[in-house]
Every structure is written in structure tokens, then in C-alpha cells.
Amino acid sequence: MFNKTKPALITGGCGFVGRNMTRRLLREGYSLWIVDDLSIGLHPDDWLPGKEDRRPVTEGIVEYDDGKVVFVHADARDFFSSRVDLGDVKEPPFGDVFH
């Protein structure tokens, strides 16, 4: 089934469906990476539970809740082709990917 031992990746995680998926996965105990270019979504600062504990990493990268959620403001194609500077966070091996 799903792998909660590794972070899950959600592309488009800031749109309507992605926000609801993010909230559900967090309730189920996942750690998450969200990649979204915000072309139609809302920045996690506007809706994410635990947003009070936020740490900007580098331009376009924010960690929330001591790294439980990492938001990458980028196009998924750039993320997958390693054209996004992640600063001092390292991309983990993902357990599940939701698009």
C-alpha cells in the first residue's frame, strides 16, 4: 500500500485537490514535500497547518514544522530535472508520489 516511512511527494500540492490531499496525509502521519509553481494554487503560508513554525531555506524553498513539510516553489519539470536550488535541504528518496 502506501509507504509512511519515507516522505511523500505531492506535485501541484497547493491547488484545491492538493491542499486537501496534503491535510489528509499529514493527519495520517506522513512527512511531505510539496512542489508547486503556484500558477493556480495558494502558498502554504495561507493554509498549511503548522505554518507558524516555518523556516525559509533559500529562495522558493520553505520548511514547516521542523522539516515535516518542505515546500518547493517551482515547476515540477524543473524539480525532476534538478534545476531547482534546494539550499541546505537534501531531496530524500520518496516513498509515494501524488500528482
Secondary structure, 3 states (H helix, E strand, C coil): CCCCCCCEEEECCCCHHHHHHHHHHHHCCCCEEEEECCCCCCCHHHCCCCCCCEEEEECCEEEECCCCEEEEECCHHHHHCCCCCCCCCCCCCCCEEEC
